[in-house]
Amino acid sequence: MAIKYAKDNASLAEYYGLRAALKCDMLNWAGALTDANKSILLNSKENPNAYQARAQVYMENGEYKKAIADCDKAIDAAFTQSYFLFYIRGVCKSKIGNQEGACEDLHKAVDLSDTYFTRNAVSKYCKE
C-alpha cells in the first residue's frame, strides 16, 4: 500500500507501523523510530505493530523503561499475543533488575513460541 492511497489516519498509521517493523528487520533503527512515531501519532490506541517496533528500537538504544512501556501498550492493543513483545519486555526487565518479571515474560514468550530463540533467552536471563 502506498502512502498516497491511504484514505484515513488508521490506514496510514498501519502503513507506517508495518514500515517501522520492516525497518527494524533491516536494523535501520533511526528510520524505524521515525515511522513508529508517525504511526503512533496518527493512531495511538490500536497500533501494536508501531509500539512493538518502537519498543525494539528503545531496547537496542538501552532505553529499557521506554521499551517496557511500549510493550505494555502493544500487548494491551494486540488482538493476539506476540511472543516477541514478551521477549523484548522480558529482556528489558532483566536489564533494569526486575528478574522475576523478566522470567515471567520470557516464559510467556516460550509458551507462545517454543523455539531455540525463546528457550535461549530463558537460559540466558533466568538462572533457575
N, CA, C and O atoms as CSV, one atom per row, in Angstrom:
chain,resi,resn,atom,element,x,y,z
A,1,MET,N,N,0.850,-1.166,0.000
A,1,MET,CA,C,0.000,0.000,0.000
A,1,MET,C,C,0.897,1.231,0.000
A,1,MET,O,O,1.755,1.359,0.873
A,2,ALA,N,N,0.729,2.101,-0.916
A,2,ALA,CA,C,1.483,3.340,-0.967
A,2,ALA,C,C,0.813,4.386,-0.094
A,2,ALA,O,O,-0.398,4.351,0.120
A,3,ILE,N,N,1.603,5.305,0.403
A,3,ILE,CA,C,1.074,6.335,1.291
A,3,ILE,C,C,-0.048,7.121,0.633
A,3,ILE,O,O,-1.049,7.418,1.284
A,4,LYS,N,N,0.092,7.461,-0.626
A,4,LYS,CA,C,-0.912,8.311,-1.271
A,4,LYS,C,C,-2.281,7.642,-1.375
A,4,LYS,O,O,-3.276,8.326,-1.614
A,5,TYR,N,N,-2.353,6.310,-1.201
A,5,TYR,CA,C,-3.629,5.613,-1.301
A,5,TYR,C,C,-4.329,5.427,0.042
A,5,TYR,O,O,-5.472,4.972,0.089
A,6,ALA,N,N,-3.662,5.769,1.110
A,6,ALA,CA,C,-4.297,5.646,2.426
A,6,ALA,C,C,-5.410,6.669,2.529
A,6,ALA,O,O,-5.201,7.855,2.274
A,7,LYS,N,N,-6.587,6.211,2.901
A,7,LYS,CA,C,-7.760,7.084,2.908
A,7,LYS,C,C,-8.054,7.685,4.280
A,7,LYS,O,O,-8.806,8.655,4.373
A,8,ASP,N,N,-7.484,7.136,5.330
A,8,ASP,CA,C,-7.765,7.659,6.657
A,8,ASP,C,C,-6.542,7.478,7.554
A,8,ASP,O,O,-5.573,6.815,7.183
A,9,ASN,N,N,-6.605,8.073,8.724
A,9,ASN,CA,C,-5.477,8.001,9.646
A,9,ASN,C,C,-5.165,6.574,10.078
A,9,ASN,O,O,-3.996,6.221,10.235
A,10,ALA,N,N,-6.191,5.751,10.272
A,10,ALA,CA,C,-5.954,4.376,10.698
A,10,ALA,C,C,-5.165,3.606,9.642
A,10,ALA,O,O,-4.250,2.855,9.979
A,11,SER,N,N,-5.509,3.784,8.382
A,11,SER,CA,C,-4.781,3.100,7.306
A,11,SER,C,C,-3.357,3.613,7.198
A,11,SER,O,O,-2.423,2.833,7.014
A,12,LEU,N,N,-3.190,4.909,7.311
A,12,LEU,CA,C,-1.863,5.499,7.241
A,12,LEU,C,C,-1.023,5.070,8.443
A,12,LEU,O,O,0.170,4.796,8.309
A,13,ALA,N,N,-1.647,5.014,9.603
A,13,ALA,CA,C,-0.946,4.557,10.799
A,13,ALA,C,C,-0.492,3.110,10.638
A,13,ALA,O,O,0.625,2.758,11.016
A,14,GLU,N,N,-1.360,2.278,10.077
A,14,GLU,CA,C,-0.990,0.873,9.861
A,14,GLU,C,C,0.185,0.773,8.896
A,14,GLU,O,O,1.108,-0.011,9.114
A,15,TYR,N,N,0.149,1.564,7.835
A,15,TYR,CA,C,1.247,1.581,6.866
A,15,TYR,C,C,2.568,1.927,7.557
A,15,TYR,O,O,3.554,1.205,7.410
A,16,TYR,N,N,2.587,3.024,8.305
A,16,TYR,CA,C,3.820,3.441,8.979
A,16,TYR,C,C,4.257,2.410,10.022
A,16,TYR,O,O,5.453,2.178,10.199
A,17,GLY,N,N,3.300,1.794,10.709
A,17,GLY,CA,C,3.648,0.773,11.686
A,17,GLY,C,C,4.302,-0.444,11.054
A,17,GLY,O,O,5.284,-0.972,11.575
A,18,LEU,N,N,3.753,-0.884,9.930
A,18,LEU,CA,C,4.348,-2.023,9.219
A,18,LEU,C,C,5.712,-1.664,8.639
A,18,LEU,O,O,6.638,-2.475,8.652
A,19,ARG,N,N,5.823,-0.431,8.128
A,19,ARG,CA,C,7.110,0.001,7.580
A,19,ARG,C,C,8.151,0.105,8.697
A,19,ARG,O,O,9.321,-0.217,8.488
A,20,ALA,N,N,7.730,0.551,9.875
A,20,ALA,CA,C,8.651,0.614,11.013
A,20,ALA,C,C,9.157,-0.793,11.354
A,20,ALA,O,O,10.343,-0.981,11.627
A,21,ALA,N,N,8.255,-1.772,11.336
A,21,ALA,CA,C,8.653,-3.156,11.626
A,21,ALA,C,C,9.661,-3.665,10.595
A,21,ALA,O,O,10.628,-4.340,10.945
A,22,LEU,N,N,9.428,-3.337,9.330
A,22,LEU,CA,C,10.377,-3.746,8.282
A,22,LEU,C,C,11.731,-3.084,8.471
A,22,LEU,O,O,12.769,-3.709,8.254
A,23,LYS,N,N,11.722,-1.833,8.870
A,23,LYS,CA,C,12.988,-1.132,9.101
A,23,LYS,C,C,13.731,-1.734,10.289
A,23,LYS,O,O,14.962,-1.751,10.298
A,24,CYS,N,N,13.008,-2.224,11.287
A,24,CYS,CA,C,13.658,-2.937,12.390
A,24,CYS,C,C,14.337,-4.199,11.870
A,24,CYS,O,O,15.463,-4.511,12.258
A,25,ASP,N,N,13.651,-4.919,10.993
A,25,ASP,CA,C,14.233,-6.131,10.415
A,25,ASP,C,C,15.519,-5.828,9.648
A,25,ASP,O,O,16.414,-6.670,9.561
A,26,MET,N,N,15.601,-4.615,9.093
A,26,MET,CA,C,16.791,-4.200,8.340
A,26,MET,C,C,17.810,-3.484,9.235
A,26,MET,O,O,18.819,-2.974,8.748
A,27,LEU,N,N,17.539,-3.450,10.545
A,27,LEU,CA,C,18.404,-2.787,11.530
A,27,LEU,C,C,18.552,-1.290,11.271
A,27,LEU,O,O,19.561,-0.685,11.631
A,28,ASN,N,N,17.547,-0.707,10.649
A,28,ASN,CA,C,17.504,0.731,10.394
A,28,ASN,C,C,16.751,1.371,11.557
A,28,ASN,O,O,15.578,1.724,11.435
A,29,TRP,N,N,17.446,1.516,12.688
A,29,TRP,CA,C,16.804,1.937,13.922
A,29,TRP,C,C,16.260,3.359,13.834
A,29,TRP,O,O,15.158,3.624,14.314
A,30,ALA,N,N,17.000,4.266,13.237
A,30,ALA,CA,C,16.527,5.655,13.132
A,30,ALA,C,C,15.273,5.733,12.265
A,30,ALA,O,O,14.312,6.412,12.627
A,31,GLY,N,N,15.277,5.050,11.136
A,31,GLY,CA,C,14.111,5.036,10.258
A,31,GLY,C,C,12.915,4.374,10.906
A,31,GLY,O,O,11.782,4.826,10.745
A,32,ALA,N,N,13.169,3.292,11.649
A,32,ALA,CA,C,12.091,2.600,12.344
A,32,ALA,C,C,11.465,3.498,13.405
A,32,ALA,O,O,10.244,3.525,13.560
A,33,LEU,N,N,12.296,4.227,14.129
A,33,LEU,CA,C,11.776,5.117,15.166
A,33,LEU,C,C,10.940,6.236,14.557
A,33,LEU,O,O,9.882,6.581,15.084
A,34,THR,N,N,11.405,6.798,13.461
A,34,THR,CA,C,10.654,7.862,12.784
A,34,THR,C,C,9.287,7.356,12.336
A,34,THR,O,O,8.272,8.010,12.575
A,35,ASP,N,N,9.258,6.201,11.691
A,35,ASP,CA,C,7.986,5.656,11.201
A,35,ASP,C,C,7.065,5.233,12.344
A,35,ASP,O,O,5.854,5.444,12.279
A,36,ALA,N,N,7.635,4.640,13.384
A,36,ALA,CA,C,6.810,4.232,14.525
A,36,ALA,C,C,6.182,5.456,15.190
A,36,ALA,O,O,5.003,5.440,15.546
A,37,ASN,N,N,6.962,6.501,15.353
A,37,ASN,CA,C,6.420,7.725,15.960
A,37,ASN,C,C,5.307,8.331,15.106
A,37,ASN,O,O,4.298,8.792,15.639
A,38,LYS,N,N,5.487,8.331,13.777
A,38,LYS,CA,C,4.435,8.835,12.884
A,38,LYS,C,C,3.172,7.998,13.024
A,38,LYS,O,O,2.064,8.530,13.095
A,39,SER,N,N,3.350,6.696,13.062
A,39,SER,CA,C,2.222,5.782,13.168
A,39,SER,C,C,1.453,6.007,14.461
A,39,SER,O,O,0.224,6.068,14.454
A,40,ILE,N,N,2.169,6.129,15.563
A,40,ILE,CA,C,1.536,6.315,16.866
A,40,ILE,C,C,0.858,7.678,16.945
A,40,ILE,O,O,-0.193,7.812,17.572
A,41,LEU,N,N,1.441,8.675,16.323
A,41,LEU,CA,C,0.821,9.999,16.289
A,41,LEU,C,C,-0.531,9.939,15.572
A,41,LEU,O,O,-1.478,10.616,15.974
A,42,LEU,N,N,-0.621,9.133,14.518
A,42,LEU,CA,C,-1.863,9.005,13.758
A,42,LEU,C,C,-2.904,8.132,14.462
A,42,LEU,O,O,-4.105,8.365,14.329
A,43,ASN,N,N,-2.444,7.131,15.207
A,43,ASN,CA,C,-3.369,6.217,15.889
A,43,ASN,C,C,-2.651,5.641,17.101
A,43,ASN,O,O,-1.857,4.709,16.972
A,44,SER,N,N,-2.925,6.187,18.258
A,44,SER,CA,C,-2.206,5.755,19.459
A,44,SER,C,C,-2.890,4.617,20.199
A,44,SER,O,O,-2.339,4.112,21.177
A,45,LYS,N,N,-4.069,4.198,19.767
A,45,LYS,CA,C,-4.815,3.198,20.540
A,45,LYS,C,C,-4.611,1.767,20.043
A,45,LYS,O,O,-4.109,0.926,20.789
A,46,GLU,N,N,-4.984,1.483,18.825
A,46,GLU,CA,C,-4.912,0.110,18.301
A,46,GLU,C,C,-3.778,0.033,17.292
A,46,GLU,O,O,-4.000,0.016,16.081
A,47,ASN,N,N,-2.553,-0.015,17.816
A,47,ASN,CA,C,-1.400,0.082,16.931
A,47,ASN,C,C,-0.238,-0.777,17.447
A,47,ASN,O,O,0.852,-0.256,17.684
A,48,PRO,N,N,-0.456,-2.075,17.622
A,48,PRO,CA,C,0.596,-2.903,18.213
A,48,PRO,C,C,1.877,-2.983,17.383
A,48,PRO,O,O,2.962,-3.093,17.954
A,49,ASN,N,N,1.782,-2.929,16.050
A,49,ASN,CA,C,2.996,-3.008,15.227
A,49,ASN,C,C,3.929,-1.840,15.500
A,49,ASN,O,O,5.139,-2.027,15.631
A,50,ALA,N,N,3.377,-0.645,15.586
A,50,ALA,CA,C,4.211,0.537,15.817
A,50,ALA,C,C,4.822,0.509,17.216
A,50,ALA,O,O,6.001,0.818,17.389
A,51,TYR,N,N,4.022,0.140,18.208
A,51,TYR,CA,C,4.565,0.082,19.563
A,51,TYR,C,C,5.641,-0.997,19.676
A,51,TYR,O,O,6.640,-0.799,20.366
A,52,GLN,N,N,5.449,-2.128,19.012
A,52,GLN,CA,C,6.459,-3.184,19.055
A,52,GLN,C,C,7.740,-2.722,18.380
A,52,GLN,O,O,8.831,-2.951,18.902
A,53,ALA,N,N,7.622,-2.075,17.229
A,53,ALA,CA,C,8.815,-1.580,16.530
A,53,ALA,C,C,9.547,-0.552,17.385
A,53,ALA,O,O,10.771,-0.594,17.509
A,54,ARG,N,N,8.784,0.376,17.977
A,54,ARG,CA,C,9.437,1.406,18.788
A,54,ARG,C,C,10.067,0.788,20.034
A,54,ARG,O,O,11.140,1.215,20.458
A,55,ALA,N,N,9.415,-0.206,20.621
A,55,ALA,CA,C,9.996,-0.897,21.777
A,55,ALA,C,C,11.309,-1.563,21.403
A,55,ALA,O,O,12.266,-1.544,22.177
A,56,GLN,N,N,11.352,-2.148,20.222
A,56,GLN,CA,C,12.589,-2.797,19.773
A,56,GLN,C,C,13.703,-1.763,19.606
A,56,GLN,O,O,14.846,-2.017,19.986
A,57,VAL,N,N,13.378,-0.604,19.042
A,57,VAL,CA,C,14.368,0.466,18.897
A,57,VAL,C,C,14.850,0.920,20.274
A,57,VAL,O,O,16.051,1.061,20.508
A,58,TYR,N,N,13.907,1.145,21.174
A,58,TYR,CA,C,14.288,1.574,22.523
A,58,TYR,C,C,15.189,0.540,23.197
A,58,TYR,O,O,16.162,0.909,23.855
A,59,MET,N,N,14.879,-0.749,23.041
A,59,MET,CA,C,15.708,-1.791,23.625
A,59,MET,C,C,17.122,-1.726,23.044
A,59,MET,O,O,18.106,-1.806,23.780
A,60,GLU,N,N,17.214,-1.581,21.734
A,60,GLU,CA,C,18.527,-1.503,21.079
A,60,GLU,C,C,19.325,-0.289,21.544
A,60,GLU,O,O,20.556,-0.319,21.577
A,61,ASN,N,N,18.611,0.786,21.904
A,61,ASN,CA,C,19.262,2.024,22.360
A,61,ASN,C,C,19.499,2.050,23.870
A,61,ASN,O,O,20.030,3.029,24.396
A,62,GLY,N,N,19.108,0.979,24.571
A,62,GLY,CA,C,19.304,0.930,26.011
A,62,GLY,C,C,18.281,1.721,26.806
A,62,GLY,O,O,18.494,1.991,27.987
A,63,GLU,N,N,17.177,2.095,26.179
A,63,GLU,CA,C,16.107,2.833,26.856
A,63,GLU,C,C,15.045,1.831,27.312
A,63,GLU,O,O,13.945,1.762,26.764
A,64,TYR,N,N,15.412,1.065,28.327
A,64,TYR,CA,C,14.635,-0.099,28.715
A,64,TYR,C,C,13.262,0.243,29.285
A,64,TYR,O,O,12.290,-0.453,28.992
A,65,LYS,N,N,13.162,1.281,30.078
A,65,LYS,CA,C,11.856,1.636,30.655
A,65,LYS,C,C,10.885,2.088,29.568
A,65,LYS,O,O,9.696,1.779,29.633
A,66,LYS,N,N,11.379,2.812,28.576
A,66,LYS,CA,C,10.525,3.216,27.452
A,66,LYS,C,C,10.087,1.991,26.655
A,66,LYS,O,O,8.940,1.908,26.215
A,67,ALA,N,N,10.995,1.049,26.472
A,67,ALA,CA,C,10.661,-0.175,25.745
A,67,ALA,C,C,9.583,-0.961,26.470
A,67,ALA,O,O,8.651,-1.470,25.846
A,68,ILE,N,N,9.709,-1.060,27.791
A,68,ILE,CA,C,8.706,-1.786,28.590
A,68,ILE,C,C,7.342,-1.115,28.453
A,68,ILE,O,O,6.329,-1.794,28.283
A,69,ALA,N,N,7.312,0.206,28.526
A,69,ALA,CA,C,6.041,0.935,28.414
A,69,ALA,C,C,5.389,0.689,27.057
A,69,ALA,O,O,4.174,0.509,26.976
A,70,ASP,N,N,6.189,0.682,25.990
A,70,ASP,CA,C,5.625,0.424,24.662
A,70,ASP,C,C,5.162,-1.020,24.516
A,70,ASP,O,O,4.149,-1.281,23.866
A,71,CYS,N,N,5.884,-1.952,25.107
A,71,CYS,CA,C,5.430,-3.354,25.084
A,71,CYS,C,C,4.093,-3.487,25.796
A,71,CYS,O,O,3.196,-4.187,25.327
A,72,ASP,N,N,3.968,-2.812,26.933
A,72,ASP,CA,C,2.696,-2.849,27.663
A,72,ASP,C,C,1.556,-2.356,26.778
A,72,ASP,O,O,0.491,-2.972,26.735
A,73,LYS,N,N,1.774,-1.248,26.073
A,73,LYS,CA,C,0.738,-0.695,25.198
A,73,LYS,C,C,0.423,-1.650,24.054
A,73,LYS,O,O,-0.741,-1.837,23.702
A,74,ALA,N,N,1.451,-2.252,23.475
A,74,ALA,CA,C,1.241,-3.173,22.354
A,74,ALA,C,C,0.508,-4.429,22.805
A,74,ALA,O,O,-0.373,-4.921,22.100
A,75,ILE,N,N,0.861,-4.945,23.963
A,75,ILE,CA,C,0.196,-6.144,24.479
A,75,ILE,C,C,-1.262,-5.841,24.773
A,75,ILE,O,O,-2.136,-6.664,24.504
A,76,ASP,N,N,-1.530,-4.660,25.324
A,76,ASP,CA,C,-2.918,-4.261,25.587
A,76,ASP,C,C,-3.713,-4.084,24.306
A,76,ASP,O,O,-4.907,-4.379,24.276
A,77,ALA,N,N,-3.062,-3.599,23.231
A,77,ALA,CA,C,-3.759,-3.304,21.978
A,77,ALA,C,C,-3.860,-4.511,21.050
A,77,ALA,O,O,-4.722,-4.542,20.172
A,78,ALA,N,N,-2.999,-5.495,21.232
A,78,ALA,CA,C,-2.926,-6.615,20.289
A,78,ALA,C,C,-4.127,-7.550,20.436
A,78,ALA,O,O,-4.582,-7.838,21.543
A,79,PHE,N,N,-4.620,-8.007,19.306
A,79,PHE,CA,C,-5.695,-8.993,19.317
A,79,PHE,C,C,-5.143,-10.393,19.576
A,79,PHE,O,O,-5.846,-11.252,20.107
A,80,THR,N,N,-3.908,-10.614,19.207
A,80,THR,CA,C,-3.215,-11.856,19.530
A,80,THR,C,C,-1.948,-11.481,20.282
A,80,THR,O,O,-1.450,-10.363,20.151
A,81,GLN,N,N,-1.436,-12.395,21.052
A,81,GLN,CA,C,-0.251,-12.094,21.836
A,81,GLN,C,C,0.992,-12.506,21.057
A,81,GLN,O,O,1.104,-13.640,20.591
A,82,SER,N,N,1.907,-11.580,20.926
A,82,SER,CA,C,3.143,-11.802,20.195
A,82,SER,C,C,4.244,-12.237,21.157
A,82,SER,O,O,4.518,-11.566,22.152
A,83,TYR,N,N,4.871,-13.369,20.845
A,83,TYR,CA,C,5.969,-13.824,21.698
A,83,TYR,C,C,7.078,-12.780,21.740
A,83,TYR,O,O,7.758,-12.638,22.756
A,84,PHE,N,N,7.266,-12.045,20.632
A,84,PHE,CA,C,8.376,-11.095,20.560
A,84,PHE,C,C,8.174,-9.923,21.521
A,84,PHE,O,O,9.146,-9.398,22.064
A,85,LEU,N,N,6.932,-9.509,21.737
A,85,LEU,CA,C,6.663,-8.460,22.720
A,85,LEU,C,C,7.075,-8.917,24.119
A,85,LEU,O,O,7.685,-8.159,24.873
A,86,PHE,N,N,6.738,-10.155,24.455
A,86,PHE,CA,C,7.110,-10.676,25.768
A,86,PHE,C,C,8.619,-10.867,25.866
A,86,PHE,O,O,9.198,-10.685,26.937
A,87,TYR,N,N,9.257,-11.231,24.762
A,87,TYR,CA,C,10.715,-11.339,24.736
A,87,TYR,C,C,11.358,-9.972,25.000
A,87,TYR,O,O,12.212,-9.842,25.876
A,88,ILE,N,N,10.941,-8.959,24.239
A,88,ILE,CA,C,11.520,-7.626,24.418
A,88,ILE,C,C,11.304,-7.141,25.851
A,88,ILE,O,O,12.237,-6.675,26.505
A,89,ARG,N,N,10.067,-7.256,26.328
A,89,ARG,CA,C,9.762,-6.779,27.676
A,89,ARG,C,C,10.555,-7.557,28.721
A,89,ARG,O,O,11.034,-6.976,29.694
A,90,GLY,N,N,10.695,-8.859,28.527
A,90,GLY,CA,C,11.461,-9.667,29.473
A,90,GLY,C,C,12.923,-9.282,29.521
A,90,GLY,O,O,13.494,-9.149,30.603
A,91,VAL,N,N,13.533,-9.101,28.370
A,91,VAL,CA,C,14.940,-8.700,28.325
A,91,VAL,C,C,15.117,-7.335,28.987
A,91,VAL,O,O,16.052,-7.130,29.762
A,92,CYS,N,N,14.226,-6.415,28.680
A,92,CYS,CA,C,14.326,-5.074,29.258
A,92,CYS,C,C,14.127,-5.090,30.766
A,92,CYS,O,O,14.812,-4.369,31.491
A,93,LYS,N,N,13.199,-5.904,31.241
A,93,LYS,CA,C,13.005,-6.021,32.694
A,93,LYS,C,C,14.275,-6.562,33.355
A,93,LYS,O,O,14.662,-6.118,34.436
A,94,SER,N,N,14.911,-7.520,32.693
A,94,SER,CA,C,16.156,-8.061,33.226
A,94,SER,C,C,17.230,-6.979,33.298
A,94,SER,O,O,17.976,-6.896,34.274
A,95,LYS,N,N,17.299,-6.167,32.273
A,95,LYS,CA,C,18.324,-5.114,32.206
A,95,LYS,C,C,18.154,-4.067,33.299
A,95,LYS,O,O,19.130,-3.436,33.706
A,96,ILE,N,N,16.917,-3.873,33.783
A,96,ILE,CA,C,16.709,-2.896,34.861
A,96,ILE,C,C,16.622,-3.574,36.232
A,96,ILE,O,O,16.311,-2.922,37.229
A,97,GLY,N,N,16.896,-4.871,36.279
A,97,GLY,CA,C,16.980,-5.577,37.555
A,97,GLY,C,C,15.717,-6.260,38.036
A,97,GLY,O,O,15.678,-6.740,39.170
A,98,ASN,N,N,14.692,-6.319,37.218
A,98,ASN,CA,C,13.446,-6.998,37.602
A,98,ASN,C,C,13.495,-8.430,37.071
A,98,ASN,O,O,12.853,-8.754,36.072
A,99,GLN,N,N,14.264,-9.282,37.753
A,99,GLN,CA,C,14.465,-10.654,37.271
A,99,GLN,C,C,13.188,-11.476,37.319
A,99,GLN,O,O,12.936,-12.277,36.418
A,100,GLU,N,N,12.383,-11.293,38.348
A,100,GLU,CA,C,11.147,-12.066,38.452
A,100,GLU,C,C,10.208,-11.736,37.286
A,100,GLU,O,O,9.671,-12.635,36.639
A,101,GLY,N,N,10.018,-10.447,37.026
A,101,GLY,CA,C,9.172,-10.021,35.910
A,101,GLY,C,C,9.751,-10.453,34.572
A,101,GLY,O,O,9.020,-10.829,33.655
A,102,ALA,N,N,11.073,-10.394,34.473
A,102,ALA,CA,C,11.743,-10.805,33.241
A,102,ALA,C,C,11.469,-12.272,32.951
A,102,ALA,O,O,11.121,-12.634,31.826
A,103,CYS,N,N,11.624,-13.108,33.956
A,103,CYS,CA,C,11.433,-14.546,33.755
A,103,CYS,C,C,9.971,-14.884,33.452
A,103,CYS,O,O,9.695,-15.780,32.654
A,104,GLU,N,N,9.040,-14.174,34.082
A,104,GLU,CA,C,7.623,-14.386,33.756
A,104,GLU,C,C,7.378,-14.111,32.273
A,104,GLU,O,O,6.744,-14.908,31.582
A,105,ASP,N,N,7.887,-12.971,31.791
A,105,ASP,CA,C,7.680,-12.605,30.389
A,105,ASP,C,C,8.399,-13.561,29.444
A,105,ASP,O,O,7.847,-13.939,28.410
A,106,LEU,N,N,9.609,-13.950,29.782
A,106,LEU,CA,C,10.352,-14.837,28.888
A,106,LEU,C,C,9.726,-16.229,28.834
A,106,LEU,O,O,9.714,-16.867,27.781
A,107,HIS,N,N,9.208,-16.698,29.965
A,107,HIS,CA,C,8.488,-17.978,29.940
A,107,HIS,C,C,7.202,-17.862,29.116
A,107,HIS,O,O,6.818,-18.808,28.429
A,108,LYS,N,N,6.546,-16.719,29.184
A,108,LYS,CA,C,5.353,-16.488,28.347
A,108,LYS,C,C,5.751,-16.506,26.875
A,108,LYS,O,O,5.018,-17.040,26.043
A,109,ALA,N,N,6.899,-15.931,26.548
A,109,ALA,CA,C,7.391,-15.958,25.159
A,109,ALA,C,C,7.578,-17.400,24.694
A,109,ALA,O,O,7.232,-17.736,23.562
A,110,VAL,N,N,8.122,-18.251,25.559
A,110,VAL,CA,C,8.291,-19.670,25.222
A,110,VAL,C,C,6.941,-20.337,25.040
A,110,VAL,O,O,6.754,-21.123,24.111
A,111,ASP,N,N,5.998,-20.030,25.920
A,111,ASP,CA,C,4.652,-20.613,25.804
A,111,ASP,C,C,4.013,-20.268,24.460
A,111,ASP,O,O,3.320,-21.089,23.860
A,112,LEU,N,N,4.255,-19.045,23.997
A,112,LEU,CA,C,3.662,-18.594,22.734
A,112,LEU,C,C,4.414,-19.087,21.507
A,112,LEU,O,O,3.822,-19.283,20.446
A,113,SER,N,N,5.723,-19.287,21.655
A,113,SER,CA,C,6.543,-19.750,20.530
A,113,SER,C,C,7.761,-20.473,21.080
A,113,SER,O,O,8.783,-19.858,21.383
A,114,ASP,N,N,7.637,-21.781,21.204
A,114,ASP,CA,C,8.703,-22.599,21.783
A,114,ASP,C,C,9.769,-22.857,20.721
A,114,ASP,O,O,9.715,-23.837,19.979
A,115,THR,N,N,10.736,-21.947,20.675
A,115,THR,CA,C,11.816,-22.048,19.684
A,115,THR,C,C,13.162,-21.963,20.392
A,115,THR,O,O,13.227,-21.652,21.581
A,116,TYR,N,N,14.213,-22.235,19.670
A,116,TYR,CA,C,15.559,-22.085,20.215
A,116,TYR,C,C,15.762,-20.656,20.719
A,116,TYR,O,O,16.343,-20.444,21.784
A,117,PHE,N,N,15.284,-19.682,19.953
A,117,PHE,CA,C,15.423,-18.265,20.291
A,117,PHE,C,C,14.823,-17.960,21.661
A,117,PHE,O,O,15.479,-17.341,22.499
A,118,THR,N,N,13.589,-18.387,21.895
A,118,THR,CA,C,12.929,-18.072,23.163
A,118,THR,C,C,13.498,-18.899,24.318
A,118,THR,O,O,13.668,-18.384,25.423
A,119,ARG,N,N,13.794,-20.175,24.068
A,119,ARG,CA,C,14.374,-21.009,25.122
A,119,ARG,C,C,15.759,-20.505,25.513
A,119,ARG,O,O,16.130,-20.550,26.686
A,120,ASN,N,N,16.519,-20.028,24.538
A,120,ASN,CA,C,17.850,-19.477,24.804
A,120,ASN,C,C,17.740,-18.227,25.677
A,120,ASN,O,O,18.576,-18.015,26.555
A,121,ALA,N,N,16.729,-17.407,25.449
A,121,ALA,CA,C,16.523,-16.203,26.274
A,121,ALA,C,C,16.247,-16.592,27.723
A,121,ALA,O,O,16.765,-15.962,28.645
A,122,VAL,N,N,15.435,-17.623,27.925
A,122,VAL,CA,C,15.160,-18.094,29.287
A,122,VAL,C,C,16.458,-18.582,29.930
A,122,VAL,O,O,16.734,-18.262,31.087
A,123,SER,N,N,17.251,-19.351,29.193
A,123,SER,CA,C,18.520,-19.850,29.722
A,123,SER,C,C,19.461,-18.722,30.078
A,123,SER,O,O,20.168,-18.800,31.084
A,124,LYS,N,N,19.483,-17.683,29.277
A,124,LYS,CA,C,20.402,-16.568,29.472
A,124,LYS,C,C,19.990,-15.665,30.635
A,124,LYS,O,O,20.834,-15.243,31.426
A,125,TYR,N,N,18.686,-15.368,30.736
A,125,TYR,CA,C,18.238,-14.361,31.701
A,125,TYR,C,C,17.599,-14.929,32.966
A,125,TYR,O,O,17.438,-14.208,33.951
A,126,CYS,N,N,17.234,-16.206,32.952
A,126,CYS,CA,C,16.545,-16.800,34.100
A,126,CYS,C,C,17.408,-17.928,34.651
A,126,CYS,O,O,17.375,-19.051,34.149
A,127,LYS,N,N,18.151,-17.628,35.649
A,127,LYS,CA,C,19.017,-18.642,36.265
A,127,LYS,C,C,18.196,-19.422,37.282
A,127,LYS,O,O,18.082,-19.044,38.448
A,128,GLU,N,N,17.625,-20.532,36.797
A,128,GLU,CA,C,16.714,-21.307,37.669
A,128,GLU,C,C,17.369,-22.565,38.160
A,128,GLU,O,O,16.755,-23.334,38.899
